[in-house]
């Protein structure tokens, strides 16, 4: 088991370096979505809560595990949905964007003029 | 291959998905796909977890798992879909806090299951780490949520003997943790969990509203580490990798954010910003009685309609007033009149770093009209008008000129370099930092008081008539 823990520590240390490297030069415009997106990723604790619920015995353990699954689901589902909502707005190119905005507020008389940049 | 090996392989693929997703999230082009990739990886990993026989062993437990997941999804999806973009920081705080709580609960239940068998010291240490960090993240995020949602004052909360109380709580946690390590006693772990919740609260209370977003980023990183700790207790590679990735990248992101505010992370967390603030505010004299120049929407409408170059500097006031659509209307109108318009975005404009970009993207402002601070500043001197909409601290020259000001050293947008400065402000009330802004009294400055949406609507009408 002691060699087992070393294996996990190895994974931990390597993952820490990857985490540091992978977001190296993120522009400040993406700070909010990145925070929100990585927030969703740690929602994978849901896997752990499902496993723990499988092994739980007795009212106390099962109740705690139930809330663990509930909270983790909130984290993972809410996190990904909220991040996608933010990024959806970032994605489109200026031309599509103008077209879409014309659709959305078609009554807006200034909209056509906005495209003549 | 055994079933376990297959599942481990799936988990490895999910972990790769998360790494690629984080990489994607750091560039505007791939961000959305990155997030979708992470969601898909998570869904596959969660789905295959049900292949473990232990998960399906007891029908009751399995049923409860599905009930909890269904309830969670039913709450989370509408909450995430309907939240206003301005309320995004507190939403992220909430989703982060519950994740920390879940990680702490996993560690607690593992301990309850293993405690009768006298677990090894390192197992207890893994549990303790998960409980401590998870609980701090949970209660800390709850207070951060309350501050941002304005359920409690955003100002730093200070009380007598604060440092002493903090030290006592910290010392008690250390003592209880050592006790748990030695004895493997369940009530001691429970007491550690409760005190960790208290620690989360007292850690966040003295942090001011403007600094809370940096704090959320830090707590996000904490939750990642708590999840990694759960991974250790469960011998689960996926949780270790995902949790550590978030933990490490979160700390880096937190440091980048505090750098954008021109301060060290330690300063953000421990300075109790507000107490310094009142002192400087007093020294500056009561600014409210000094004369300022106010203009009518018509004056300002003419000024900007016949300018060559207008730089719009949006701040949190714009977000509060939900005026991002109106500001775009104004900008489009000016562009149609041949004015050169761009938006200068301070990295911490809004309530959380990058928040303003999200808000303007929501209003369909084209990407190429947004300029980051470093790109915008060299152009400020050639601007005819700097139109400051609901911003204050991010254009305060005190950050450059007044040594000893609480915001001294924070990078700002050089609105003062423009030929004319127009402030759309609700009142003379200072910004989050609570200090006077000399720029308001500058002879080049004109003020237009009112809710940003109202004043912008009036400006749109004035520009049309001009």
Boltz contact constraints between the chains, C-beta under 6 A:
constraints:
  - contact:
      token1: [A, 8]
      token2: [B, 232]
      max_distance: 6.0
  - contact:
      token1: [A, 8]
      token2: [B, 240]
      max_distance: 6.0
  - contact:
      token1: [A, 11]
      token2: [B, 237]
      max_distance: 6.0
  - contact:
      token1: [A, 11]
      token2: [B, 240]
      max_distance: 6.0
  - contact:
      token1: [A, 12]
      token2: [B, 240]
      max_distance: 6.0
  - contact:
      token1: [A, 12]
      token2: [B, 244]
      max_distance: 6.0
  - contact:
      token1: [A, 15]
      token2: [B, 241]
      max_distance: 6.0
  - contact:
      token1: [A, 15]
      token2: [B, 244]
      max_distance: 6.0
  - contact:
      token1: [A, 15]
      token2: [B, 245]
      max_distance: 6.0
  - contact:
      token1: [A, 16]
      token2: [B, 244]
      max_distance: 6.0
  - contact:
      token1: [A, 16]
      token2: [B, 248]
      max_distance: 6.0
  - contact:
      token1: [A, 18]
      token2: [B, 19]
      max_distance: 6.0
  - contact:
      token1: [A, 19]
      token2: [B, 245]
      max_distance: 6.0
  - contact:
      token1: [A, 19]
      token2: [B, 248]
      max_distance: 6.0
  - contact:
      token1: [A, 19]
      token2: [B, 249]
      max_distance: 6.0
  - contact:
      token1: [A, 20]
      token2: [B, 248]
      max_distance: 6.0
  - contact:
      token1: [A, 20]
      token2: [B, 252]
      max_distance: 6.0
  - contact:
      token1: [A, 22]
      token2: [B, 19]
      max_distance: 6.0
  - contact:
      token1: [A, 22]
      token2: [B, 22]
      max_distance: 6.0
  - contact:
      token1: [A, 22]
      token2: [B, 23]
      max_distance: 6.0
  - contact:
      token1: [A, 23]
      token2: [B, 22]
      max_distance: 6.0
  - contact:
      token1: [A, 23]
      token2: [B, 26]
      max_distance: 6.0
  - contact:
      token1: [A, 23]
      token2: [B, 249]
      max_distance: 6.0
  - contact:
      token1: [A, 26]
      token2: [B, 26]
      max_distance: 6.0
  - contact:
      token1: [A, 28]
      token2: [B, 347]
      max_distance: 6.0
  - contact:
      token1: [A, 28]
      token2: [B, 353]
      max_distance: 6.0
  - contact:
      token1: [A, 28]
      token2: [B, 354]
      max_distance: 6.0
  - contact:
      token1: [A, 29]
      token2: [B, 354]
      max_distance: 6.0
  - contact:
      token1: [A, 29]
      token2: [B, 357]
      max_distance: 6.0
  - contact:
      token1: [A, 31]
      token2: [B, 353]
      max_distance: 6.0
  - contact:
      token1: [A, 31]
      token2: [B, 354]
      max_distance: 6.0
  - contact:
      token1: [A, 32]
      token2: [B, 352]
      max_distance: 6.0
  - contact:
      token1: [A, 32]
      token2: [B, 354]
      max_distance: 6.0
  - contact:
      token1: [A, 32]
      token2: [B, 355]
      max_distance: 6.0
  - contact:
      token1: [A, 32]
      token2: [B, 358]
      max_distance: 6.0
  - contact:
      token1: [A, 33]
      token2: [B, 31]
      max_distance: 6.0
  - contact:
      token1: [A, 34]
      token2: [B, 25]
      max_distance: 6.0
  - contact:
      token1: [A, 35]
      token2: [B, 217]
      max_distance: 6.0
  - contact:
      token1: [A, 35]
      token2: [B, 220]
      max_distance: 6.0
  - contact:
      token1: [A, 36]
      token2: [B, 92]
      max_distance: 6.0
  - contact:
      token1: [A, 37]
      token2: [B, 25]
      max_distance: 6.0
  - contact:
      token1: [A, 37]
      token2: [B, 35]
      max_distance: 6.0
  - contact:
      token1: [A, 38]
      token2: [B, 246]
      max_distance: 6.0
  - contact:
      token1: [A, 38]
      token2: [B, 249]
      max_distance: 6.0
  - contact:
      token1: [A, 39]
      token2: [B, 92]
      max_distance: 6.0
  - contact:
      token1: [A, 39]
      token2: [B, 95]
      max_distance: 6.0
  - contact:
      token1: [A, 39]
      token2: [B, 96]
      max_distance: 6.0
  - contact:
      token1: [A, 39]
      token2: [B, 220]
      max_distance: 6.0
  - contact:
      token1: [A, 41]
      token2: [B, 18]
      max_distance: 6.0
  - contact:
      token1: [A, 41]
      token2: [B, 38]
      max_distance: 6.0
  - contact:
      token1: [A, 41]
      token2: [B, 242]
      max_distance: 6.0
  - contact:
      token1: [A, 41]
      token2: [B, 246]
      max_distance: 6.0
  - contact:
      token1: [A, 42]
      token2: [B, 99]
      max_distance: 6.0
  - contact:
      token1: [A, 42]
      token2: [B, 223]
      max_distance: 6.0
  - contact:
      token1: [A, 42]
      token2: [B, 224]
      max_distance: 6.0
  - contact:
      token1: [A, 42]
      token2: [B, 227]
      max_distance: 6.0
  - contact:
      token1: [A, 42]
      token2: [B, 243]
      max_distance: 6.0
  - contact:
      token1: [A, 42]
      token2: [B, 246]
      max_distance: 6.0
  - contact:
      token1: [A, 43]
      token2: [B, 99]
      max_distance: 6.0
  - contact:
      token1: [A, 44]
      token2: [B, 42]
      max_distance: 6.0
  - contact:
      token1: [A, 44]
      token2: [B, 242]
      max_distance: 6.0
  - contact:
      token1: [A, 45]
      token2: [B, 102]
      max_distance: 6.0
  - contact:
      token1: [A, 45]
      token2: [B, 103]
      max_distance: 6.0
  - contact:
      token1: [A, 45]
      token2: [B, 227]
      max_distance: 6.0
  - contact:
      token1: [A, 45]
      token2: [B, 230]
      max_distance: 6.0
  - contact:
      token1: [A, 46]
      token2: [B, 46]
      max_distance: 6.0
  - contact:
      token1: [A, 47]
      token2: [B, 45]
      max_distance: 6.0
  - contact:
      token1: [A, 47]
      token2: [B, 46]
      max_distance: 6.0
  - contact:
      token1: [A, 47]
      token2: [B, 49]
      max_distance: 6.0
  - contact:
      token1: [A, 48]
      token2: [B, 106]
      max_distance: 6.0
  - contact:
      token1: [A, 48]
      token2: [B, 230]
      max_distance: 6.0
  - contact:
      token1: [A, 48]
      token2: [B, 234]
      max_distance: 6.0
  - contact:
      token1: [A, 48]
      token2: [B, 239]
      max_distance: 6.0
  - contact:
      token1: [A, 49]
      token2: [B, 102]
      max_distance: 6.0
  - contact:
      token1: [A, 49]
      token2: [B, 106]
      max_distance: 6.0
  - contact:
      token1: [A, 50]
      token2: [B, 49]
      max_distance: 6.0
  - contact:
      token1: [A, 50]
      token2: [B, 55]
      max_distance: 6.0
  - contact:
      token1: [A, 50]
      token2: [B, 65]
      max_distance: 6.0
  - contact:
      token1: [A, 51]
      token2: [B, 234]
      max_distance: 6.0
  - contact:
      token1: [A, 52]
      token2: [B, 106]
      max_distance: 6.0
  - contact:
      token1: [A, 52]
      token2: [B, 109]
      max_distance: 6.0
  - contact:
      token1: [A, 53]
      token2: [B, 61]
      max_distance: 6.0
  - contact:
      token1: [A, 53]
      token2: [B, 65]
      max_distance: 6.0
  - contact:
      token1: [A, 54]
      token2: [B, 54]
      max_distance: 6.0
  - contact:
      token1: [A, 54]
      token2: [B, 55]
      max_distance: 6.0
  - contact:
      token1: [A, 54]
      token2: [B, 61]
      max_distance: 6.0
  - contact:
      token1: [A, 55]
      token2: [B, 54]
      max_distance: 6.0
  - contact:
      token1: [A, 55]
      token2: [B, 113]
      max_distance: 6.0
  - contact:
      token1: [A, 56]
      token2: [B, 109]
      max_distance: 6.0
  - contact:
      token1: [A, 61]
      token2: [B, 109]
      max_distance: 6.0
  - contact:
      token1: [A, 61]
      token2: [B, 112]
      max_distance: 6.0
  - contact:
      token1: [A, 64]
      token2: [B, 105]
      max_distance: 6.0
  - contact:
      token1: [A, 64]
      token2: [B, 109]
      max_distance: 6.0
  - contact:
      token1: [A, 65]
      token2: [B, 109]
      max_distance: 6.0
  - contact:
      token1: [A, 66]
      token2: [B, 64]
      max_distance: 6.0
  - contact:
      token1: [A, 66]
      token2: [B, 68]
      max_distance: 6.0
  - contact:
      token1: [A, 68]
      token2: [B, 102]
      max_distance: 6.0
  - contact:
      token1: [A, 68]
      token2: [B, 105]
      max_distance: 6.0
  - contact:
      token1: [A, 68]
      token2: [B, 106]
      max_distance: 6.0
  - contact:
      token1: [A, 69]
      token2: [B, 65]
      max_distance: 6.0
  - contact:
      token1: [A, 69]
      token2: [B, 68]
      max_distance: 6.0
  - contact:
      token1: [A, 70]
      token2: [B, 68]
      max_distance: 6.0
  - contact:
      token1: [A, 70]
      token2: [B, 71]
      max_distance: 6.0
  - contact:
      token1: [A, 70]
      token2: [B, 72]
      max_distance: 6.0
  - contact:
      token1: [A, 71]
      token2: [B, 98]
      max_distance: 6.0
  - contact:
      token1: [A, 71]
      token2: [B, 101]
      max_distance: 6.0
  - contact:
      token1: [A, 71]
      token2: [B, 102]
      max_distance: 6.0
  - contact:
      token1: [A, 72]
      token2: [B, 102]
      max_distance: 6.0
  - contact:
      token1: [A, 73]
      token2: [B, 69]
      max_distance: 6.0
  - contact:
      token1: [A, 73]
      token2: [B, 72]
      max_distance: 6.0
  - contact:
      token1: [A, 73]
      token2: [B, 73]
      max_distance: 6.0
  - contact:
      token1: [A, 74]
      token2: [B, 72]
      max_distance: 6.0
  - contact:
      token1: [A, 74]
      token2: [B, 76]
      max_distance: 6.0
  - contact:
      token1: [A, 74]
      token2: [B, 98]
      max_distance: 6.0
  - contact:
      token1: [A, 75]
      token2: [B, 95]
      max_distance: 6.0
  - contact:
      token1: [A, 75]
      token2: [B, 98]
      max_distance: 6.0
  - contact:
      token1: [A, 75]
      token2: [B, 99]
      max_distance: 6.0
  - contact:
      token1: [A, 76]
      token2: [B, 42]
      max_distance: 6.0
  - contact:
      token1: [A, 77]
      token2: [B, 73]
      max_distance: 6.0
  - contact:
      token1: [A, 77]
      token2: [B, 76]
      max_distance: 6.0
  - contact:
      token1: [A, 78]
      token2: [B, 76]
      max_distance: 6.0
  - contact:
      token1: [A, 78]
      token2: [B, 80]
      max_distance: 6.0
  - contact:
      token1: [A, 78]
      token2: [B, 95]
      max_distance: 6.0
  - contact:
      token1: [A, 79]
      token2: [B, 95]
      max_distance: 6.0
  - contact:
      token1: [A, 80]
      token2: [B, 39]
      max_distance: 6.0
  - contact:
      token1: [A, 81]
      token2: [B, 77]
      max_distance: 6.0
  - contact:
      token1: [A, 81]
      token2: [B, 80]
      max_distance: 6.0
  - contact:
      token1: [A, 82]
      token2: [B, 80]
      max_distance: 6.0
  - contact:
      token1: [A, 82]
      token2: [B, 91]
      max_distance: 6.0
  - contact:
      token1: [A, 83]
      token2: [B, 35]
      max_distance: 6.0
  - contact:
      token1: [A, 84]
      token2: [B, 35]
      max_distance: 6.0
  - contact:
      token1: [A, 86]
      token2: [B, 358]
      max_distance: 6.0
  - contact:
      token1: [A, 87]
      token2: [B, 31]
      max_distance: 6.0
  - contact:
      token1: [A, 87]
      token2: [B, 32]
      max_distance: 6.0
  - contact:
      token1: [A, 87]
      token2: [B, 35]
      max_distance: 6.0
  - contact:
      token1: [A, 89]
      token2: [B, 361]
      max_distance: 6.0
  - contact:
      token1: [A, 89]
      token2: [B, 362]
      max_distance: 6.0
  - contact:
      token1: [A, 90]
      token2: [B, 28]
      max_distance: 6.0
  - contact:
      token1: [A, 90]
      token2: [B, 361]
      max_distance: 6.0
  - contact:
      token1: [A, 91]
      token2: [B, 32]
      max_distance: 6.0
  - contact:
      token1: [A, 94]
      token2: [B, 366]
      max_distance: 6.0
  - contact:
      token1: [A, 97]
      token2: [B, 364]
      max_distance: 6.0
  - contact:
      token1: [A, 97]
      token2: [B, 366]
      max_distance: 6.0
  - contact:
      token1: [A, 101]
      token2: [B, 364]
      max_distance: 6.0
  - contact:
      token1: [A, 110]
      token2: [B, 329]
      max_distance: 6.0
  - contact:
      token1: [A, 110]
      token2: [B, 332]
      max_distance: 6.0
  - contact:
      token1: [A, 110]
      token2: [B, 333]
      max_distance: 6.0
  - contact:
      token1: [A, 113]
      token2: [B, 336]
      max_distance: 6.0
  - contact:
      token1: [A, 114]
      token2: [B, 332]
      max_distance: 6.0
  - contact:
      token1: [A, 116]
      token2: [B, 336]
      max_distance: 6.0
  - contact:
      token1: [A, 117]
      token2: [B, 335]
      max_distance: 6.0
